[in-house]
Amino acid sequence: MDKKWFLLSIVSLGLGGFLAFVVAMARTPGVYKYFPPGYFYYALIGHVDLAIVIFLLSFTILIWSRTYKKDLKLAFYLSFLGFMGVALSSFLGKGIAVSNNYLPTIVHPLFLSGIVLYFLGFTLHALLVSKEALLTLFSKEPIKNSVATSVILGLLMMVAVIPSYLRAGDPSNIYIFYERLFWTPGHIHQFLNGAILLYAWYYLLHLLGKDKELGFLRFVNISFILFALLMLLVPVLYSDPISRNAKIFTEISYAVGLGIPMFLHAFNVIRDMRWDWKNPFSSALFISLCLYFLGVFIAYAGIKADLRVPAHYHGTVTSLTLALMAISYKLLREYGYTKKLSTLTKIQPYLYGVGMIMFILGLYFAGREGAPRKTYGTGYTQDPTVLASLIIMGVGTMMAVIGGVLFVLYILKSVLMYHEDKG
């Protein structure tokens, strides 16, 4: 069954990556006019939900399944139906697009039922492996340690939906309602992504022959869980979970509870890392670390509600995406889909990684000059710095999209050729 989760994650990443291309081109000077402004927000929502949320969570379940050797068919089929609902509503552009944070929403029965079904499957799988996770929570083995942490965080993320819903207010005020509903679970999801990023870094080290045991760091991950529990208090302590004071509370908890442990683990990984530019596992690990530190630096340097926000989270999130891409190459061989990796796998991490770095820097420098986020076109400015930065973003997007397309097509081609040979 873990092969099905693998393919679901790859297809979701591919569809979300295509929509990312649409979104980026709709912000690029001289090009945006060729992309329909009315579809911009649907493409943005589809990109985030498919390429970030569903891709990462599906790959997370794949990791749980492989680690604990347990699976549940019902969980997969529920999540698959949910994925279909989200994908179809995003591509069709039906309903009201709400550009809230963390899980941007389309108010339409197809999208909403899709989200419910997907997360129902996710919750069932988290419950299935929760006992094993508790038993290995303080394992000295970094891979088991981080996976166990991710399971607990996955359950806390779903629990957070209950108090968040109770504080969400009037559903007719759609932006405020969905912003409140997904604010706390969305923050906990970032802790979950952090745990999976640690898994990916240590797993890539393992593939490079650098196995190691954790010393005191095996207890550091508990801060993820403690601060995620603090996040659960936000809808309880604050009548409005997105008020200024509530946001300050969550952001400080996020920076301290996730940021400091991640730095400790990152330097632990760097100590044993040797860069081999021809090895996709080595290059992906190196660039993943670069992307992560770039995203973190942007956050700690101070950001406002402009394009610096997506610059920050694209750094931290795509560091995980790139690491999981490299792990996917290992899975291709393990599942028997290919016997030998092609030369493409040596080039692809650089295309995607360097492209994302240019994309992030373009967003960041445009944001520093006040360029707004979640905005179609460039009609709001004639500032040459903003326009030049957005051109850099557009070039970076093209590189990253080419790298992402090559990755998805290579994976799917390998799978299809394997099944044709078997057939």
DRENDO-1510 file (C-alpha; in Angstrom, 1 decimal, always signed):
<recs>
REC; n; res; u; v; w
REC; 1; MET; +0.0; +0.0; +0.0 .
REC; 2; ASP; +2.9; +2.4; +0.6 .
REC; 3; LYS; +3.5; +2.4; -3.2 .
REC; 4; LYS; +0.0; +3.9; -3.6 .
REC; 5; TRP; +0.9; +6.7; -1.1 .
REC; 6; PHE; +4.1; +7.2; -3.1 .
REC; 7; LEU; +2.3; +7.7; -6.4 .
REC; 8; LEU; -0.4; +9.9; -4.8 .
REC; 9; SER; +2.2; +12.2; -3.4 .
REC; 10; ILE; +4.1; +12.4; -6.8 .
REC; 11; VAL; +0.9; +13.1; -8.8 .
REC; 12; SER; -0.2; +15.7; -6.2 .
REC; 13; LEU; +3.2; +17.4; -6.4 .
REC; 14; GLY; +3.1; +17.4; -10.2 .
REC; 15; LEU; -0.4; +19.0; -10.4 .
REC; 16; GLY; +0.5; +21.5; -7.7 .
REC; 17; GLY; +3.8; +22.4; -9.5 .
REC; 18; PHE; +1.9; +23.1; -12.7 .
REC; 19; LEU; -0.4; +25.5; -10.8 .
REC; 20; ALA; +2.7; +27.1; -9.2 .
REC; 21; PHE; +3.9; +27.9; -12.7 .
REC; 22; VAL; +0.6; +29.6; -13.5 .
REC; 23; VAL; +0.8; +31.6; -10.3 .
REC; 24; ALA; +4.4; +32.7; -10.8 .
REC; 25; MET; +3.8; +33.7; -14.5 .
REC; 26; ALA; +0.8; +35.7; -13.4 .
REC; 27; ARG; +3.1; +37.8; -11.3 .
REC; 28; THR; +5.9; +38.2; -13.9 .
REC; 29; PRO; +6.3; +41.5; -15.8 .
REC; 30; GLY; +5.5; +41.3; -19.4 .
REC; 31; VAL; +4.0; +37.8; -19.1 .
REC; 32; TYR; +1.1; +38.1; -16.6 .
REC; 33; LYS; -1.2; +39.5; -19.3 .
REC; 34; TYR; -1.4; +36.1; -20.9 .
REC; 35; PHE; -2.8; +34.5; -17.8 .
REC; 36; PRO; -6.5; +35.0; -16.8 .
REC; 37; PRO; -6.7; +37.2; -13.7 .
REC; 38; GLY; -9.9; +35.5; -12.5 .
REC; 39; TYR; -8.2; +32.1; -12.3 .
REC; 40; PHE; -5.2; +33.4; -10.3 .
REC; 41; TYR; -6.6; +32.7; -6.9 .
REC; 42; TYR; -7.9; +29.2; -7.8 .
REC; 43; ALA; -4.4; +28.4; -9.1 .
REC; 44; LEU; -2.8; +29.8; -6.0 .
REC; 45; ILE; -5.1; +27.7; -3.7 .
REC; 46; GLY; -4.5; +24.6; -5.8 .
REC; 47; HIS; -0.8; +25.0; -5.7 .
REC; 48; VAL; -0.6; +25.4; -2.0 .
REC; 49; ASP; -3.0; +22.6; -1.2 .
REC; 50; LEU; -1.7; +20.1; -3.7 .
REC; 51; ALA; +2.1; +20.8; -3.8 .
REC; 52; ILE; +2.5; +21.6; -0.2 .
REC; 53; VAL; -0.2; +20.2; +2.0 .
REC; 54; ILE; -1.3; +17.0; +0.3 .
REC; 55; PHE; +2.1; +16.2; -1.2 .
REC; 56; LEU; +3.9; +16.5; +2.1 .
REC; 57; LEU; +1.2; +14.8; +4.2 .
REC; 58; SER; +0.9; +11.9; +1.7 .
REC; 59; PHE; +4.7; +11.4; +1.8 .
REC; 60; THR; +4.5; +11.6; +5.5 .
REC; 61; ILE; +2.0; +8.7; +5.6 .
REC; 62; LEU; +4.3; +6.8; +3.2 .
REC; 63; ILE; +7.1; +7.3; +5.7 .
REC; 64; TRP; +4.9; +6.1; +8.6 .
REC; 65; SER; +3.9; +3.1; +6.6 .
REC; 66; ARG; +7.5; +2.1; +5.8 .
REC; 67; THR; +8.7; +2.7; +9.3 .
REC; 68; TYR; +6.0; +0.9; +11.2 .
REC; 69; LYS; +5.1; -1.7; +8.5 .
REC; 70; LYS; +1.4; -1.0; +9.1 .
REC; 71; ASP; -1.2; +0.3; +6.6 .
REC; 72; LEU; -4.9; +0.8; +6.2 .
REC; 73; LYS; -6.6; +0.6; +2.8 .
REC; 74; LEU; -9.6; +2.6; +4.0 .
REC; 75; ALA; -7.3; +5.5; +5.0 .
REC; 76; PHE; -5.7; +5.6; +1.5 .
REC; 77; TYR; -9.0; +5.5; -0.4 .
REC; 78; LEU; -10.5; +8.2; +1.7 .
REC; 79; SER; -7.5; +10.4; +1.2 .
REC; 80; PHE; -7.4; +9.6; -2.5 .
REC; 81; LEU; -11.0; +10.7; -2.9 .
REC; 82; GLY; -10.2; +13.8; -1.0 .
REC; 83; PHE; -7.3; +14.6; -3.2 .
REC; 84; MET; -9.5; +14.3; -6.3 .
REC; 85; GLY; -12.0; +16.7; -4.8 .
REC; 86; VAL; -9.3; +19.3; -4.1 .
REC; 87; ALA; -7.7; +18.9; -7.5 .
REC; 88; LEU; -10.9; +19.1; -9.5 .
REC; 89; SER; -12.2; +22.1; -7.7 .
REC; 90; SER; -8.9; +23.9; -8.1 .
REC; 91; PHE; -8.5; +23.2; -11.8 .
REC; 92; LEU; -12.2; +23.9; -12.6 .
REC; 93; GLY; -12.2; +27.2; -10.7 .
REC; 94; LYS; -15.6; +26.6; -9.2 .
REC; 95; GLY; -16.8; +28.2; -5.9 .
REC; 96; ILE; -15.5; +31.2; -3.9 .
REC; 97; ALA; -11.7; +31.3; -3.6 .
REC; 98; VAL; -10.6; +32.3; -0.1 .
REC; 99; SER; -6.9; +33.2; +0.2 .
REC; 100; ASN; -6.6; +32.4; +3.9 .
REC; 101; ASN; -3.3; +31.1; +5.4 .
REC; 102; TYR; -2.1; +27.5; +5.7 .
REC; 103; LEU; -5.0; +25.8; +4.0 .
REC; 104; PRO; -6.4; +28.3; +1.5 .
REC; 105; THR; -10.0; +27.3; +0.7 .
REC; 106; ILE; -12.5; +27.1; -2.1 .
REC; 107; VAL; -16.0; +27.4; -0.7 .
REC; 108; HIS; -17.6; +24.7; -2.8 .
REC; 109; PRO; -19.0; +21.3; -1.8 .
REC; 110; LEU; -16.5; +19.5; -4.0 .
REC; 111; PHE; -13.5; +21.2; -2.3 .
REC; 112; LEU; -14.8; +21.1; +1.2 .
REC; 113; SER; -15.8; +17.4; +1.0 .
REC; 114; GLY; -12.4; +16.7; -0.5 .
REC; 115; ILE; -10.6; +18.3; +2.5 .
REC; 116; VAL; -12.8; +16.4; +5.0 .
REC; 117; LEU; -12.1; +13.1; +3.3 .
REC; 118; TYR; -8.4; +13.6; +2.9 .
REC; 119; PHE; -7.9; +14.5; +6.5 .
REC; 120; LEU; -10.1; +11.7; +7.7 .
REC; 121; GLY; -7.8; +9.2; +6.0 .
REC; 122; PHE; -4.8; +11.0; +7.4 .
REC; 123; THR; -6.2; +10.8; +11.0 .
REC; 124; LEU; -7.0; +7.2; +10.7 .
REC; 125; HIS; -3.5; +6.4; +9.6 .
REC; 126; ALA; -2.0; +8.5; +12.4 .
REC; 127; LEU; -4.1; +6.6; +14.9 .
REC; 128; LEU; -3.1; +3.3; +13.4 .
REC; 129; VAL; +0.6; +3.9; +14.1 .
REC; 130; SER; +0.3; +6.0; +17.3 .
REC; 131; LYS; +1.2; +3.1; +19.7 .
REC; 132; GLU; +4.4; +2.4; +17.9 .
REC; 133; ALA; +5.3; +6.1; +17.7 .
REC; 134; LEU; +4.9; +6.4; +21.5 .
REC; 135; LEU; +7.3; +3.5; +22.0 .
REC; 136; THR; +10.0; +5.0; +19.9 .
REC; 137; LEU; +9.6; +8.7; +20.8 .
REC; 138; PHE; +13.0; +8.9; +22.5 .
REC; 139; SER; +14.9; +6.5; +20.3 .
REC; 140; LYS; +18.6; +7.2; +19.8 .
REC; 141; GLU; +18.1; +6.5; +16.1 .
REC; 142; PRO; +17.4; +9.9; +14.5 .
REC; 143; ILE; +15.1; +8.4; +11.8 .
REC; 144; LYS; +12.9; +6.6; +14.3 .
REC; 145; ASN; +13.0; +9.6; +16.7 .
REC; 146; SER; +11.8; +12.1; +14.1 .
REC; 147; VAL; +9.1; +9.8; +12.6 .
REC; 148; ALA; +7.7; +9.1; +16.0 .
REC; 149; THR; +7.6; +12.9; +16.7 .
REC; 150; SER; +5.8; +13.5; +13.4 .
REC; 151; VAL; +3.0; +11.0; +14.3 .
REC; 152; ILE; +2.2; +12.7; +17.6 .
REC; 153; LEU; +2.3; +16.1; +15.9 .
REC; 154; GLY; -0.1; +14.8; +13.2 .
REC; 155; LEU; -2.6; +13.8; +15.8 .
REC; 156; LEU; -2.2; +17.2; +17.6 .
REC; 157; MET; -2.8; +19.0; +14.3 .
REC; 158; MET; -6.1; +17.2; +13.9 .
REC; 159; VAL; -7.1; +17.8; +17.5 .
REC; 160; ALA; -6.5; +21.5; +17.0 .
REC; 161; VAL; -9.3; +21.7; +14.5 .
REC; 162; ILE; -11.9; +21.2; +17.3 .
REC; 163; PRO; -11.2; +24.3; +19.4 .
REC; 164; SER; -10.3; +26.3; +16.3 .
REC; 165; TYR; -13.7; +25.5; +14.8 .
REC; 166; LEU; -15.4; +26.6; +18.0 .
REC; 167; ARG; -13.6; +30.0; +17.8 .
REC; 168; ALA; -14.0; +30.4; +14.1 .
REC; 169; GLY; -17.2; +32.5; +14.3 .
REC; 170; ASP; -19.8; +33.2; +11.6 .
REC; 171; PRO; -19.1; +31.0; +8.5 .
REC; 172; SER; -20.7; +33.7; +6.3 .
REC; 173; ASN; -17.6; +35.9; +7.0 .
REC; 174; ILE; -15.6; +33.4; +4.9 .
REC; 175; TYR; -12.1; +34.9; +5.1 .
REC; 176; ILE; -12.1; +35.4; +8.9 .
REC; 177; PHE; -13.8; +32.0; +9.4 .
REC; 178; TYR; -11.3; +30.0; +7.5 .
REC; 179; GLU; -8.3; +32.0; +8.7 .
REC; 180; ARG; -9.3; +31.2; +12.3 .
REC; 181; LEU; -10.2; +27.6; +11.5 .
REC; 182; PHE; -6.8; +26.8; +10.0 .
REC; 183; TRP; -4.4; +29.2; +11.9 .
REC; 184; THR; -3.6; +26.9; +14.8 .
REC; 185; PRO; -3.7; +23.5; +12.9 .
REC; 186; GLY; -1.6; +25.2; +10.2 .
REC; 187; HIS; +1.1; +26.2; +12.8 .
REC; 188; ILE; +1.2; +22.7; +14.2 .
REC; 189; HIS; +1.6; +21.4; +10.6 .
REC; 190; GLN; +4.8; +23.4; +10.4 .
REC; 191; PHE; +6.1; +21.5; +13.4 .
REC; 192; LEU; +5.2; +18.2; +11.6 .
REC; 193; ASN; +7.0; +19.4; +8.5 .
REC; 194; GLY; +10.0; +20.1; +10.7 .
REC; 195; ALA; +10.0; +16.6; +12.1 .
REC; 196; ILE; +9.8; +15.1; +8.6 .
REC; 197; LEU; +12.6; +17.4; +7.4 .
REC; 198; LEU; +14.8; +16.0; +10.1 .
REC; 199; TYR; +13.8; +12.5; +9.0 .
REC; 200; ALA; +14.8; +13.4; +5.4 .
REC; 201; TRP; +18.1; +14.9; +6.4 .
REC; 202; TYR; +19.1; +12.0; +8.5 .
REC; 203; TYR; +17.9; +9.5; +6.0 .
REC; 204; LEU; +19.9; +11.1; +3.2 .
REC; 205; LEU; +22.9; +10.9; +5.5 .
REC; 206; HIS; +22.2; +7.2; +6.0 .
REC; 207; LEU; +22.1; +6.8; +2.2 .
REC; 208; LEU; +25.6; +8.5; +2.1 .
REC; 209; GLY; +26.9; +5.9; +4.7 .
REC; 210; LYS; +26.8; +8.3; +7.6 .
REC; 211; ASP; +24.7; +6.5; +10.2 .
REC; 212; LYS; +24.8; +8.0; +13.6 .
REC; 213; GLU; +23.1; +7.8; +17.0 .
REC; 214; LEU; +21.6; +10.8; +18.8 .
REC; 215; GLY; +23.0; +11.9; +22.1 .
REC; 216; PHE; +21.1; +14.5; +24.1 .
REC; 217; LEU; +19.4; +15.6; +20.8 .
REC; 218; ARG; +17.0; +12.6; +21.1 .
REC; 219; PHE; +15.2; +14.7; +23.8 .
REC; 220; VAL; +15.2; +17.9; +21.8 .
REC; 221; ASN; +12.3; +16.9; +19.6 .
REC; 222; ILE; +10.1; +16.9; +22.6 .
REC; 223; SER; +10.1; +20.7; +22.3 .
REC; 224; PHE; +8.2; +20.2; +19.1 .
REC; 225; ILE; +5.4; +18.5; +21.0 .
REC; 226; LEU; +5.4; +20.8; +24.0 .
REC; 227; PHE; +5.1; +23.9; +21.9 .
REC; 228; ALA; +2.5; +22.2; +19.6 .
REC; 229; LEU; +0.5; +21.6; +22.8 .
REC; 230; LEU; +0.9; +25.3; +23.6 .
REC; 231; MET; -0.5; +26.1; +20.2 .
REC; 232; LEU; -3.6; +24.1; +21.2 .
REC; 233; LEU; -4.2; +26.7; +23.9 .
REC; 234; VAL; -4.4; +29.6; +21.4 .
REC; 235; PRO; -8.1; +29.1; +20.5 .
REC; 236; VAL; -8.8; +28.5; +24.2 .
REC; 237; LEU; -7.0; +31.4; +25.7 .
REC; 238; TYR; -7.8; +34.0; +23.0 .
REC; 239; SER; -11.4; +34.8; +22.0 .
REC; 240; ASP; -9.9; +35.6; +18.6 .
REC; 241; PRO; -7.1; +33.2; +17.6 .
REC; 242; ILE; -5.9; +35.5; +14.9 .
REC; 243; SER; -5.8; +38.7; +17.1 .
REC; 244; ARG; -2.5; +40.5; +17.4 .
REC; 245; ASN; -1.6; +39.1; +20.8 .
REC; 246; ALA; -2.5; +35.6; +19.7 .
REC; 247; LYS; -0.4; +35.9; +16.6 .
REC; 248; ILE; +2.6; +37.1; +18.7 .
REC; 249; PHE; +2.1; +34.1; +21.0 .
REC; 250; THR; +2.1; +31.6; +18.2 .
REC; 251; GLU; +5.0; +33.2; +16.3 .
REC; 252; ILE; +7.2; +33.3; +19.3 .
REC; 253; SER; +6.3; +29.6; +20.2 .
REC; 254; TYR; +7.0; +28.7; +16.6 .
REC; 255; ALA; +10.4; +30.5; +16.4 .
REC; 256; VAL; +11.6; +29.1; +19.8 .
REC; 257; GLY; +10.0; +25.6; +19.8 .
REC; 258; LEU; +10.8; +24.7; +16.2 .
REC; 259; GLY; +13.6; +27.1; +15.2 .
REC; 260; ILE; +16.1; +26.3; +18.0 .
REC; 261; PRO; +15.8; +22.4; +17.8 .
REC; 262; MET; +16.0; +22.6; +14.0 .
REC; 263; PHE; +19.3; +24.6; +14.2 .
REC; 264; LEU; +20.8; +22.1; +16.6 .
REC; 265; HIS; +19.9; +19.1; +14.4 .
REC; 266; ALA; +21.0; +21.0; +11.2 .
REC; 267; PHE; +24.5; +21.6; +12.6 .
REC; 268; ASN; +24.6; +17.9; +13.8 .
REC; 269; VAL; +23.9; +16.9; +10.2 .
REC; 270; ILE; +26.4; +19.4; +8.7 .
REC; 271; ARG; +29.2; +17.9; +10.9 .
REC; 272; ASP; +29.0; +14.6; +9.1 .
REC; 273; MET; +28.2; +15.9; +5.6 .
REC; 274; ARG; +30.6; +15.6; +2.7 .
REC; 275; TRP; +29.4; +17.2; -0.5 .
REC; 276; ASP; +29.7; +15.1; -3.6 .
REC; 277; TRP; +28.2; +17.1; -6.5 .
REC; 278; LYS; +27.7; +14.1; -8.7 .
REC; 279; ASN; +25.6; +12.2; -6.0 .
REC; 280; PRO; +21.9; +13.2; -6.0 .
REC; 281; PHE; +21.5; +12.3; -2.4 .
REC; 282; SER; +24.5; +14.5; -1.4 .
REC; 283; SER; +23.6; +17.5; -3.6 .
REC; 284; ALA; +19.9; +17.4; -2.5 .
REC; 285; LEU; +21.0; +17.3; +1.2 .
REC; 286; PHE; +23.3; +20.3; +0.6 .
REC; 287; ILE; +20.8; +22.4; -1.3 .
REC; 288; SER; +18.0; +21.4; +1.1 .
REC; 289; LEU; +20.1; +22.9; +4.0 .
REC; 290; CYS; +20.8; +26.0; +2.0 .
REC; 291; LEU; +17.1; +26.5; +1.2 .
REC; 292; TYR; +16.2; +25.9; +4.9 .
REC; 293; PHE; +18.7; +28.4; +6.2 .
REC; 294; LEU; +17.7; +31.0; +3.6 .
REC; 295; GLY; +14.0; +30.7; +4.6 .
REC; 296; VAL; +14.9; +30.9; +8.3 .
REC; 297; PHE; +17.2; +33.9; +7.7 .
REC; 298; ILE; +14.4; +35.8; +6.0 .
REC; 299; ALA; +12.0; +35.1; +8.9 .
REC; 300; TYR; +14.5; +36.2; +11.6 .
REC; 301; ALA; +15.4; +39.3; +9.6 .
REC; 302; GLY; +11.9; +40.5; +10.0 .
REC; 303; ILE; +9.0; +40.2; +7.6 .
REC; 304; LYS; +5.7; +42.0; +7.0 .
REC; 305; ALA; +2.6; +41.0; +5.1 .
REC; 306; ASP; +4.2; +41.3; +1.7 .
REC; 307; LEU; +6.1; +39.0; -0.7 .
REC; 308; ARG; +8.7; +38.3; +2.0 .
REC; 309; VAL; +6.2; +35.9; +3.6 .
REC; 310; PRO; +6.0; +33.5; +0.7 .
REC; 311; ALA; +9.8; +33.9; +0.3 .
REC; 312; HIS; +10.2; +32.7; +3.9 .
REC; 313; TYR; +8.0; +29.7; +3.8 .
REC; 314; HIS; +9.0; +28.6; +0.3 .
REC; 315; GLY; +12.6; +28.4; +1.6 .
REC; 316; THR; +11.6; +26.1; +4.6 .
REC; 317; VAL; +9.0; +24.1; +2.7 .
REC; 318; THR; +10.9; +23.5; -0.5 .
REC; 319; SER; +14.0; +22.4; +1.5 .
REC; 320; LEU; +11.7; +19.5; +2.5 .
REC; 321; THR; +10.3; +19.0; -1.0 .
REC; 322; LEU; +13.8; +18.7; -2.5 .
REC; 323; ALA; +15.0; +16.2; +0.2 .
REC; 324; LEU; +11.9; +14.1; -0.4 .
REC; 325; MET; +12.6; +14.2; -4.2 .
REC; 326; ALA; +16.0; +12.6; -3.5 .
REC; 327; ILE; +14.5; +10.0; -1.3 .
REC; 328; SER; +12.0; +9.2; -4.1 .
REC; 329; TYR; +15.0; +8.2; -6.3 .
REC; 330; LYS; +16.0; +5.6; -3.6 .
REC; 331; LEU; +12.4; +4.4; -3.5 .
REC; 332; LEU; +12.4; +3.9; -7.3 .
REC; 333; ARG; +15.1; +1.4; -6.9 .
REC; 334; GLU; +13.8; -0.2; -3.8 .
REC; 335; TYR; +10.4; -0.8; -5.3 .
REC; 336; GLY; +12.0; -2.3; -8.4 .
REC; 337; TYR; +10.8; +0.5; -10.8 .
REC; 338; THR; +14.3; +1.0; -12.1 .
REC; 339; LYS; +17.7; -0.8; -11.6 .
REC; 340; LYS; +19.9; +2.2; -12.3 .
REC; 341; LEU; +19.2; +5.9; -11.9 .
REC; 342; SER; +19.7; +8.0; -15.0 .
REC; 343; THR; +22.0; +11.0; -15.3 .
REC; 344; LEU; +18.9; +13.2; -15.0 .
REC; 345; THR; +18.9; +12.5; -11.2 .
REC; 346; LYS; +22.3; +14.2; -10.9 .
REC; 347; ILE; +21.1; +17.4; -12.7 .
REC; 348; GLN; +17.6; +17.7; -11.4 .
REC; 349; PRO; +18.4; +18.7; -7.7 .
REC; 350; TYR; +20.4; +21.6; -9.1 .
REC; 351; LEU; +17.7; +22.8; -11.5 .
REC; 352; TYR; +15.0; +22.7; -8.9 .
REC; 353; GLY; +17.2; +23.9; -6.0 .
REC; 354; VAL; +18.9; +26.8; -7.7 .
REC; 355; GLY; +15.7; +27.8; -9.3 .
REC; 356; MET; +13.9; +27.9; -5.9 .
REC; 357; ILE; +16.8; +30.0; -4.5 .
REC; 358; MET; +16.3; +32.6; -7.3 .
REC; 359; PHE; +12.6; +32.4; -6.9 .
REC; 360; ILE; +12.9; +33.1; -3.1 .
REC; 361; LEU; +15.4; +35.9; -3.5 .
REC; 362; GLY; +13.2; +37.6; -6.2 .
REC; 363; LEU; +10.2; +37.5; -3.9 .
REC; 364; TYR; +12.2; +38.7; -0.9 .
REC; 365; PHE; +13.7; +41.8; -2.6 .
REC; 366; ALA; +10.4; +42.6; -4.2 .
REC; 367; GLY; +8.7; +42.3; -0.8 .
REC; 368; ARG; +11.3; +44.6; +0.8 .
REC; 369; GLU; +10.1; +47.3; -1.6 .
REC; 370; GLY; +6.5; +46.7; -0.6 .
REC; 371; ALA; +5.3; +44.3; -3.3 .
REC; 372; PRO; +2.1; +42.7; -1.9 .
REC; 373; ARG; +1.5; +39.0; -1.7 .
REC; 374; LYS; -1.4; +37.1; -3.2 .
REC; 375; THR; -1.7; +39.7; -6.0 .
REC; 376; TYR; -2.1; +39.3; -9.7 .
REC; 377; GLY; +0.1; +41.1; -12.2 .
REC; 378; THR; +2.4; +44.0; -11.7 .
REC; 379; GLY; +0.0; +46.9; -12.3 .
REC; 380; TYR; +0.5; +48.1; -8.7 .
REC; 381; THR; +4.0; +49.3; -9.2 .
REC; 382; GLN; +6.5; +50.9; -11.6 .
REC; 383; ASP; +9.4; +50.5; -9.2 .
REC; 384; PRO; +12.4; +49.1; -11.2 .
REC; 385; THR; +13.7; +47.2; -8.2 .
REC; 386; VAL; +10.4; +45.4; -7.8 .
REC; 387; LEU; +10.1; +44.6; -11.5 .
REC; 388; ALA; +13.7; +43.4; -11.7 .
REC; 389; SER; +13.2; +41.2; -8.6 .
REC; 390; LEU; +10.0; +39.7; -10.1 .
REC; 391; ILE; +11.9; +38.9; -13.3 .
REC; 392; ILE; +14.4; +37.0; -11.2 .
REC; 393; MET; +11.5; +35.3; -9.6 .
REC; 394; GLY; +10.1; +34.4; -13.0 .
REC; 395; VAL; +13.4; +33.0; -14.2 .
REC; 396; GLY; +13.8; +31.0; -11.0 .
REC; 397; THR; +10.3; +29.7; -11.4 .
REC; 398; MET; +11.1; +28.4; -14.9 .
REC; 399; MET; +14.2; +26.6; -13.6 .
REC; 400; ALA; +12.3; +25.1; -10.6 .
REC; 401; VAL; +9.3; +24.1; -12.8 .
REC; 402; ILE; +11.6; +22.4; -15.3 .
REC; 403; GLY; +13.3; +20.6; -12.4 .
REC; 404; GLY; +10.0; +19.6; -10.9 .
REC; 405; VAL; +8.5; +18.4; -14.2 .
REC; 406; LEU; +11.6; +16.4; -15.0 .
REC; 407; PHE; +11.4; +14.8; -11.6 .
REC; 408; VAL; +7.7; +13.9; -11.8 .
REC; 409; LEU; +7.9; +12.7; -15.4 .
REC; 410; TYR; +11.0; +10.5; -14.6 .
REC; 411; ILE; +9.2; +8.9; -11.6 .
REC; 412; LEU; +6.0; +8.3; -13.6 .
REC; 413; LYS; +7.8; +7.0; -16.7 .
REC; 414; SER; +9.8; +4.6; -14.5 .
REC; 415; VAL; +6.6; +3.3; -12.9 .
REC; 416; LEU; +4.7; +3.0; -16.2 .
REC; 417; MET; +7.6; +1.2; -18.0 .
REC; 418; TYR; +7.9; -1.2; -15.0 .
REC; 419; HIS; +4.2; -2.1; -15.3 .
REC; 420; GLU; +4.4; -2.4; -19.1 .
REC; 421; ASP; +7.3; -4.9; -18.7 .
REC; 422; LYS; +5.4; -6.9; -16.1 .
REC; 423; GLY; +2.2; -6.8; -18.3 .
</recs>
